[in-house]
Amino acid sequence: MIHPVILCGGSGTRLWPSSRKAFPKQFSNLIGEDTLFQTTCKRLSGPDFAAPLIMTNADFRFIAMEQCADIGLTDARVVIEPALRNTAPAILCAALLLETEPEAMMLVAPSDHIMSGIDAFHAAIQAGAKAAAEGHLVTFGITPDRPETAYGYLELAETAAGDTPVKLASFTEKPDAETAQAFMASGRHLWNAGLFLWRVRDIIAAFEAHAPDMIAPCRAAIETGAEDLGFMRLGEEAFAAVRADSIDYAVMEQAENVMAVPLSSGWSDLGSWDALWAASDPDDAGLVQQGPTTALECENTFLRSEDDNLHLVGVGLKNIVAVAMRDAVLVADMNASQQVKNAVTLLKKAQVEQATDYPRFYRPWGWYETLCLGSRFQVKRIMVKPGGVLSLQSHVHRSEHWIVVAGTAKVTVGESEQLLTENQSVYIPLGAVHRMANPGQVPMYLIEVQTGAYLGEDDIVRYEDIYDRS
C-alpha cells in the first residue's frame, strides 16, 4: 500500500484574487466541479492507496475535512502544522507518524496541481515504487513541452526511456530563458513537480544523514501533539523550533540515492493565470469564460466572474486576464500574469485587506460574508451547516438582529431558547449571552444586522465552544 501525504498550505498570491492567504487556490473550483484539493485526493485513492495524511494548518483544517467528506473520503487523517516551516518538517513529521510501518511506501504530493493522464500517472507511480523498494528516494519530473522559466528543473544522468527511473544528476532553480531553451533541447531535463516516493525508513535515514537537526524537534512535536476534534495537532513549541527548509534543500539535493521518473500526463501547477487559461481548454479564438461573463471580439483572453450578481463583459480584448469578485478585480496582460504576486506584495504593504482576506470567511460551523458595512452598522449573510453550532458568546460593543431566510435556527439568548424558521427574527441586545445552531438536515441561512460603536471580529467573549476556540 502507498501512503499519500498531501501538502496543503499555500500563500495564495499567484492566482489572486481568486486565491488568497485565507483561502488558497487548492480549495477553489478553478477547473471542473471539484476543487484542486479534491481532485488530488481522488487521484491518490483506490486499491493501491491507503488513507491519506493531509498536512495543513489550523486555518484550513475544517475546510480540508469538509471537502474530503464531500467526495466521500471519510478516513483521511488531518495533521495540523502549528507554524509555517516549509515542506521538509511537514514531510519528516509525516514519515515519523508512519514509522511503525518502516517498509511502507510514502507518496508526497502538493494539493494544488492538476494532472490529466491519470493512468499514465499511476503507471509512473508503480515504476517509481520498484526503485523505492530498492532503497532509492524517487522524485517525479514532467517532460517539458516548452522552455519554461517558472519551474525548477531536474537533470537526469542519462536520457530516459518512457517512465523508467533514471539516476538524478542535479536540481536546478528556475532558469533564465536561454538556459531553459538549452534544458529542453538536452532531452535530459524535466520540470520539478514536487512529487516524491520512498519507503518510510529510507526518508527517515536520509534526514538522519543530511538534516539530523530536524529529527529531535519533529519527534518532540509528535510526542507533545494531541488529538483535537478528530485532527492531530503537532506540539506547537517543538514544531516552532524546527528549522524551516524545503525538502529539496534539506535532503534531496544532498542525497546520492535519488532516482527520477519522467511523467508525461498533462501536468500543471497552475502557478499563474496564463497557466490556468492554458489548462482550461480555450476555444478556437483562445477564449476562456467562467461564471457570468460576455465576450465580444476577444482573443486569447480569460474572463472569470465569481459573483452571480456581477456580470463581466469583455469587448475587443487581446491577451487579457480579467477576474471579477465582489471585493476585488484583476485586469492583467496575459504575458504579465506571473507578476500578480508582486501586486499582492504592494497591496500587503498598503495594508489593503483584500490582499490576504477572502470575502467569504470559513469557520468550522459554516461561513459568513459581509454584504454592507457602514460606520456603525454591518450586514452579514451567514450559513450554518447541518449540525453546526456557533460558540456561546457575548459582545461588548454591538447588538444584533438575526433574520432566518432558509432552514431552521436554534437560538439561545440568555435563559431563553427558541426555534426560528424562514422569515422569523430575533434581537440580541448588547451584552446578552447568545448562541445559534442548525438542528436541521439542510444548511441554514440568515441575515445578521449589527449595530454599535465597534464591529470588529475580536469583539467576542466566548463561554463555550464545541470547536475549542479561544
C-alpha positions as CSV (number, residue, x, y, z in Angstrom):
1,M,0.0,0.0,0.0
2,I,1.2,3.5,-0.8
3,H,0.5,6.1,1.9
4,P,-0.3,9.5,0.3
5,V,0.9,12.6,2.1
6,I,-0.8,15.6,0.8
7,L,0.8,19.0,1.5
8,C,-2.0,21.5,1.9
9,G,-0.7,25.0,2.6
10,G,-0.1,28.0,0.3
11,S,0.3,31.7,0.4
12,G,-2.5,32.4,-2.2
13,T,-0.6,35.1,-4.2
14,R,-0.2,33.8,-7.7
15,L,-3.9,33.4,-8.6
16,W,-5.1,36.5,-6.7
17,P,-7.9,37.5,-6.3
18,S,-9.5,34.0,-6.5
19,S,-6.7,32.7,-4.3
20,R,-5.6,34.4,-1.1
21,K,-3.8,33.6,2.1
22,A,-7.1,33.0,3.8
23,F,-8.4,30.7,1.0
24,P,-5.6,29.4,-1.3
25,K,-6.2,28.0,-4.7
26,Q,-6.4,24.3,-3.8
27,F,-9.8,24.9,-2.2
28,S,-11.3,26.7,-5.1
29,N,-13.3,25.4,-8.1
30,L,-10.9,26.6,-10.7
31,I,-11.4,23.8,-13.2
32,G,-14.4,21.4,-13.2
33,E,-16.8,20.7,-10.3
34,D,-14.2,19.5,-7.8
35,T,-11.6,21.7,-6.1
36,L,-7.9,21.1,-6.8
37,F,-7.6,19.6,-3.4
38,Q,-10.5,17.2,-4.0
39,T,-9.0,16.2,-7.4
40,T,-5.7,15.5,-5.8
41,C,-7.4,13.3,-3.1
42,K,-9.2,11.4,-5.8
43,R,-6.1,10.9,-7.8
44,L,-4.4,9.4,-4.8
45,S,-7.1,7.0,-3.9
46,G,-8.0,3.5,-4.9
47,P,-7.0,-0.1,-4.1
48,D,-3.2,0.7,-4.2
49,F,-3.5,3.6,-1.8
50,A,-4.0,3.8,2.0
51,A,-6.0,6.7,3.6
52,P,-4.1,9.9,3.1
53,L,-2.3,12.1,5.6
54,I,-3.2,15.7,5.0
55,M,-0.6,18.2,6.3
56,T,-2.1,21.6,6.8
57,N,-2.5,24.4,9.3
58,A,-5.2,25.2,11.8
59,D,-6.9,27.7,9.5
60,F,-7.6,25.1,6.8
61,R,-8.3,22.0,8.9
62,F,-12.1,22.2,8.8
63,I,-12.1,23.2,5.1
64,A,-9.9,20.2,4.2
65,M,-12.0,17.8,6.2
66,E,-15.3,19.1,4.8
67,Q,-14.0,18.9,1.2
68,C,-12.9,15.3,1.9
69,A,-16.3,14.5,3.2
70,D,-18.0,16.0,0.1
71,I,-16.2,13.4,-2.1
72,G,-16.8,10.5,0.3
73,L,-13.3,10.4,1.7
74,T,-14.1,9.8,5.3
75,D,-10.9,8.1,6.6
76,A,-8.4,10.9,5.8
77,R,-6.2,12.0,8.7
78,V,-5.6,15.7,9.0
79,V,-2.4,16.8,10.7
80,I,-2.1,20.4,11.9
81,E,1.2,22.2,11.5
82,P,1.2,24.9,14.1
83,A,3.8,27.1,12.3
84,L,5.0,27.7,8.8
85,R,8.2,25.7,8.3
86,N,8.2,24.8,4.6
87,T,8.0,21.2,3.3
88,A,10.9,19.4,5.0
89,P,9.5,19.4,8.6
90,A,6.0,18.5,7.4
91,I,7.3,15.6,5.4
92,L,9.5,14.4,8.2
93,C,6.6,14.5,10.7
94,A,4.5,12.5,8.3
95,A,7.3,9.9,8.0
96,L,7.6,9.7,11.8
97,L,3.8,9.2,12.1
98,L,4.2,6.3,9.7
99,E,7.3,4.9,11.4
100,T,5.6,1.8,12.7
101,E,5.4,0.7,9.1
102,P,9.1,1.2,8.0
103,E,8.7,-0.7,4.7
104,A,5.6,1.2,3.7
105,M,5.7,3.5,0.6
106,M,5.1,7.2,1.2
107,L,4.0,9.3,-1.7
108,V,4.3,13.1,-1.1
109,A,2.2,15.4,-3.3
110,P,1.1,19.0,-3.4
111,S,-2.6,19.6,-3.2
112,D,-2.9,22.3,-5.9
113,H,-1.7,20.7,-9.1
114,I,-3.7,19.2,-12.0
115,M,-2.9,16.1,-14.0
116,S,-5.0,14.9,-16.9
117,G,-3.4,11.5,-17.7
118,I,-4.3,9.6,-14.5
119,D,-3.5,6.1,-16.0
120,A,0.0,7.4,-17.0
121,F,0.4,8.9,-13.6
122,H,-0.4,5.7,-11.8
123,A,1.9,3.7,-14.1
124,A,4.7,6.1,-13.3
125,I,4.0,5.6,-9.6
126,Q,4.3,1.9,-10.0
127,A,7.6,2.3,-11.8
128,G,8.8,4.6,-9.1
129,A,7.7,2.1,-6.4
130,K,10.1,-0.5,-7.8
131,A,13.0,1.9,-7.4
132,A,11.8,3.0,-4.0
133,A,11.6,-0.7,-2.9
134,E,15.3,-0.9,-3.6
135,G,16.1,1.9,-1.2
136,H,16.1,4.9,-3.6
137,L,14.5,8.3,-3.0
138,V,12.3,8.8,-6.0
139,T,11.2,12.1,-7.5
140,F,8.9,12.7,-10.5
141,G,9.6,15.2,-13.2
142,I,7.4,16.4,-16.0
143,T,8.6,16.0,-19.6
144,P,8.8,19.7,-20.7
145,D,6.9,20.8,-23.8
146,R,8.2,24.4,-23.8
147,P,11.3,26.2,-22.4
148,E,9.5,27.3,-19.1
149,T,11.3,29.7,-16.8
150,A,8.7,29.5,-14.0
151,Y,9.7,25.9,-12.9
152,G,12.7,24.3,-11.3
153,Y,14.4,21.5,-13.3
154,L,15.7,18.0,-12.7
155,E,18.8,17.0,-14.6
156,L,19.0,13.3,-15.4
157,A,22.3,11.4,-15.5
158,E,21.2,9.9,-18.9
159,T,18.3,10.2,-21.3
160,A,15.2,8.5,-20.0
161,A,13.1,5.9,-21.9
162,G,9.4,6.0,-21.0
163,D,8.7,6.0,-17.3
164,T,11.9,4.1,-16.4
165,P,13.6,5.5,-13.3
166,V,16.9,7.2,-14.0
167,K,19.6,8.4,-11.7
168,L,19.3,12.1,-10.9
169,A,22.3,14.2,-11.6
170,S,21.2,17.6,-10.2
171,F,18.5,20.0,-9.2
172,T,18.3,23.5,-10.9
173,E,16.4,26.5,-9.7
174,K,14.2,28.5,-12.2
175,P,16.5,29.3,-15.1
176,D,16.6,32.2,-17.5
177,A,15.1,31.9,-21.0
178,E,18.3,30.9,-22.7
179,T,19.1,28.2,-20.1
180,A,15.5,26.9,-20.2
181,Q,15.8,26.5,-24.0
182,A,19.1,24.6,-23.6
183,F,17.5,22.3,-20.9
184,M,14.6,21.5,-23.2
185,A,16.9,20.7,-26.1
186,S,19.1,18.4,-24.0
187,G,16.5,15.7,-23.5
188,R,17.8,15.1,-20.0
189,H,15.9,17.8,-18.1
190,L,12.4,17.5,-16.5
191,W,10.3,20.1,-14.7
192,N,10.5,19.6,-10.9
193,A,6.9,18.6,-10.0
194,G,7.4,18.4,-6.2
195,L,6.2,14.8,-6.2
196,F,8.2,12.2,-4.2
197,L,8.0,8.5,-3.4
198,W,10.1,6.5,-0.9
199,R,10.0,3.9,1.9
200,V,9.4,5.4,5.3
201,R,12.6,4.1,6.7
202,D,14.6,5.5,3.8
203,I,13.4,9.0,4.1
204,I,14.0,9.0,7.9
205,A,17.5,7.7,7.3
206,A,18.0,10.5,4.7
207,F,17.0,13.1,7.3
208,E,19.4,11.5,9.8
209,A,22.2,11.8,7.3
210,H,21.6,15.2,5.8
211,A,19.3,17.1,8.2
212,P,19.8,15.5,11.6
213,D,19.0,18.7,13.5
214,M,15.3,18.3,12.4
215,I,14.8,14.8,13.9
216,A,14.6,15.7,17.6
217,P,12.2,18.6,17.3
218,C,9.9,16.8,14.9
219,R,9.8,13.8,17.2
220,A,9.0,16.1,20.1
221,A,6.3,17.8,18.0
222,I,4.6,14.4,17.6
223,E,5.2,13.3,21.2
224,T,3.7,16.6,22.6
225,G,1.0,16.7,20.0
226,A,-2.6,15.7,20.7
227,E,-5.8,14.7,19.1
228,D,-8.0,17.7,18.7
229,L,-11.6,17.3,17.4
230,G,-10.6,14.5,15.1
231,F,-7.4,16.2,14.0
232,M,-3.8,15.5,15.0
233,R,-2.3,18.8,16.3
234,L,1.5,18.7,16.4
235,G,3.2,20.2,19.5
236,E,3.4,24.0,19.0
237,E,6.6,24.8,20.9
238,A,8.5,21.8,19.5
239,F,7.4,22.3,15.9
240,A,8.3,26.0,16.0
241,A,11.8,25.0,16.9
242,V,12.3,23.1,13.7
243,R,14.5,24.8,11.1
244,A,12.3,25.9,8.1
245,D,13.5,24.4,4.9
246,S,12.3,22.7,1.7
247,I,12.7,19.0,1.2
248,D,14.9,19.7,-1.9
249,Y,17.4,21.8,0.1
250,A,17.3,19.8,3.3
251,V,17.6,16.3,1.8
252,M,17.1,15.7,-1.9
253,E,20.0,17.9,-3.3
254,Q,22.4,16.2,-0.9
255,A,21.4,12.6,-1.2
256,E,23.1,10.3,-3.6
257,N,20.4,7.6,-3.9
258,V,17.9,9.7,-5.8
259,M,16.1,8.5,-8.9
260,A,13.8,10.4,-11.2
261,V,10.8,9.1,-13.1
262,P,9.7,11.0,-16.2
263,L,6.0,11.8,-16.2
264,S,4.0,12.9,-19.3
265,S,0.4,13.3,-18.1
266,G,-0.8,16.8,-18.8
267,W,0.6,18.3,-15.6
268,S,0.4,21.9,-14.4
269,D,1.0,23.6,-11.0
270,L,-1.4,26.3,-12.1
271,G,1.1,28.9,-10.9
272,S,-0.3,31.8,-12.9
273,W,-3.4,32.9,-14.7
274,D,-1.9,32.1,-18.1
275,A,-1.3,28.6,-16.8
276,L,-4.9,28.3,-15.7
277,W,-6.0,29.7,-19.1
278,A,-4.0,27.1,-20.9
279,A,-5.4,24.3,-18.8
280,S,-9.0,25.4,-19.2
281,D,-9.4,24.3,-22.9
282,P,-9.6,27.7,-24.7
283,D,-11.8,27.8,-27.7
284,D,-10.7,28.4,-31.3
285,A,-10.3,32.2,-30.5
286,G,-8.3,31.4,-27.4
287,L,-11.1,32.5,-25.1
288,V,-12.0,31.0,-21.7
289,Q,-15.1,32.2,-19.9
290,Q,-16.0,31.2,-16.3
291,G,-19.1,32.4,-14.4
292,P,-21.5,35.2,-15.7
293,T,-19.4,36.7,-18.5
294,T,-20.0,38.0,-22.0
295,A,-17.2,38.4,-24.6
296,L,-17.3,40.3,-27.9
297,E,-14.4,40.1,-30.4
298,C,-12.0,38.9,-27.7
299,E,-8.9,36.8,-28.4
300,N,-6.6,34.8,-26.1
301,T,-8.4,36.1,-23.1
302,F,-9.5,34.8,-19.8
303,L,-12.8,36.2,-18.3
304,R,-13.9,34.9,-14.9
305,S,-16.6,36.3,-12.6
306,E,-17.1,34.7,-9.2
307,D,-20.2,36.6,-8.2
308,D,-23.6,35.6,-9.7
309,N,-24.6,39.2,-9.4
310,L,-21.6,40.6,-11.1
311,H,-21.6,40.2,-14.9
312,L,-18.2,40.7,-16.5
313,V,-18.1,42.0,-20.1
314,G,-15.1,42.0,-22.3
315,V,-15.0,43.9,-25.6
316,G,-12.1,43.7,-28.1
317,L,-9.7,42.3,-25.6
318,K,-6.5,40.5,-26.6
319,N,-4.1,38.6,-24.3
320,I,-6.0,39.8,-21.2
321,V,-6.9,38.2,-17.9
322,A,-9.9,39.8,-16.2
323,V,-11.1,38.3,-12.9
324,A,-14.0,39.9,-11.0
325,M,-15.0,39.3,-7.5
326,R,-17.3,41.2,-5.2
327,D,-14.5,42.9,-3.4
328,A,-11.6,42.9,-5.9
329,V,-11.0,43.0,-9.7
330,L,-7.8,42.0,-11.6
331,V,-7.1,43.1,-15.1
332,A,-3.7,42.0,-16.4
333,D,-1.8,41.3,-19.6
334,M,-1.7,37.6,-20.1
335,N,2.1,37.7,-20.6
336,A,2.5,39.6,-17.2
337,S,0.4,37.2,-15.1
338,Q,3.5,35.9,-13.4
339,Q,3.7,39.4,-11.8
340,V,0.4,39.1,-10.0
341,K,2.2,38.1,-6.8
342,N,4.2,41.3,-6.9
343,A,0.9,43.2,-7.0
344,V,-0.2,41.3,-3.9
345,T,3.0,42.4,-2.2
346,L,2.2,46.0,-2.9
347,L,-1.3,45.5,-1.5
348,K,0.0,44.0,1.6
349,K,2.4,46.9,2.1
350,A,-0.5,49.3,1.7
351,Q,-2.5,47.2,4.3
352,V,-5.3,46.5,1.8
353,E,-7.4,43.8,3.4
354,Q,-8.2,42.2,0.1
355,A,-4.5,41.2,-0.2
356,T,-5.0,38.3,2.2
357,D,-8.6,38.2,3.4
358,Y,-11.3,36.4,1.3
359,P,-14.7,37.9,1.0
360,R,-16.2,34.8,2.5
361,F,-14.8,33.7,5.8
362,Y,-14.9,30.0,6.5
363,R,-15.5,28.7,10.0
364,P,-15.9,25.1,11.4
365,W,-19.7,25.7,11.6
366,G,-20.1,27.2,8.1
367,W,-19.2,30.6,6.7
368,Y,-20.2,34.3,6.6
369,E,-19.7,37.2,4.3
370,T,-20.2,40.9,4.7
371,L,-22.9,42.4,2.4
372,C,-22.7,46.0,3.6
373,L,-20.5,47.9,6.1
374,G,-21.0,51.4,7.5
375,S,-19.6,53.5,10.3
376,R,-21.9,52.0,12.9
377,F,-23.6,49.1,11.2
378,Q,-22.8,45.9,9.3
379,V,-25.0,43.4,7.4
380,K,-23.8,39.8,7.0
381,R,-25.1,36.7,5.3
382,I,-24.4,33.6,7.4
383,M,-24.6,29.9,6.5
384,V,-24.6,27.3,9.3
385,K,-24.2,23.8,8.0
386,P,-26.4,20.9,9.4
387,G,-25.2,20.2,13.0
388,G,-23.2,23.4,13.1
389,V,-23.1,25.3,16.4
390,L,-21.6,28.7,17.0
391,S,-20.0,29.5,20.3
392,L,-21.9,30.7,23.3
393,Q,-20.8,34.3,23.3
394,S,-21.5,37.9,24.1
395,H,-20.4,41.3,22.6
396,V,-19.2,44.4,24.4
397,H,-19.8,46.9,21.7
398,R,-22.6,45.8,19.4
399,S,-26.2,44.4,19.3
400,E,-27.5,42.1,16.6
401,H,-30.7,41.3,14.7
402,W,-31.0,37.8,13.1
403,I,-33.4,37.1,10.3
404,V,-33.7,33.5,9.1
405,V,-34.1,33.3,5.4
406,A,-33.8,29.5,4.9
407,G,-33.7,26.5,7.1
408,T,-34.2,26.3,10.9
409,A,-32.1,28.1,13.6
410,K,-32.0,27.1,17.2
411,V,-31.3,30.4,19.1
412,T,-30.3,30.9,22.7
413,V,-30.5,34.4,24.2
414,G,-29.8,34.4,27.9
415,E,-32.1,31.8,29.5
416,S,-34.4,31.7,26.5
417,E,-34.2,29.1,23.7
418,Q,-36.3,29.0,20.6
419,L,-36.6,27.6,17.1
420,L,-36.8,30.1,14.2
421,T,-37.8,29.3,10.7
422,E,-37.9,31.3,7.4
423,N,-39.0,34.9,7.8
424,Q,-38.7,34.8,11.6
425,S,-36.2,37.0,13.5
426,V,-34.8,37.7,16.9
427,Y,-33.0,40.6,18.6
428,I,-29.7,40.1,20.5
429,P,-29.2,43.0,23.0
430,L,-25.8,44.4,23.7
431,G,-24.0,42.2,26.2
432,A,-26.5,39.3,26.1
433,V,-25.1,35.8,26.2
434,H,-26.3,34.1,23.0
435,R,-25.7,31.2,20.5
436,M,-27.1,29.9,17.3
437,A,-27.2,26.4,15.9
438,N,-28.6,24.5,13.0
439,P,-30.5,21.4,14.2
440,G,-31.9,20.6,10.7
441,Q,-30.7,18.4,7.8
442,V,-30.1,21.3,5.3
443,P,-28.0,24.4,5.5
444,M,-29.5,27.3,7.4
445,Y,-29.1,30.8,6.1
446,L,-29.7,34.0,8.0
447,I,-29.1,37.8,7.6
448,E,-27.4,39.4,10.6
449,V,-27.6,43.1,11.1
450,Q,-25.0,44.5,13.6
451,T,-25.2,48.0,15.1
452,G,-22.8,49.6,17.5
453,A,-19.7,51.6,18.1
454,Y,-17.3,48.8,17.2
455,L,-18.0,45.9,14.8
456,G,-14.6,44.0,14.7
457,E,-14.5,40.2,14.8
458,D,-12.4,40.4,18.0
459,D,-15.4,41.8,19.9
460,I,-16.4,38.3,21.1
461,V,-16.3,36.9,24.6
462,R,-16.6,33.1,24.3
463,Y,-18.0,31.0,27.2
464,E,-18.4,27.6,25.4
465,D,-17.2,26.4,22.0
466,I,-17.5,22.8,20.7
467,Y,-14.6,23.6,18.3
468,D,-12.3,24.5,21.2
469,R,-11.5,28.0,20.0
470,S,-10.4,30.6,22.5
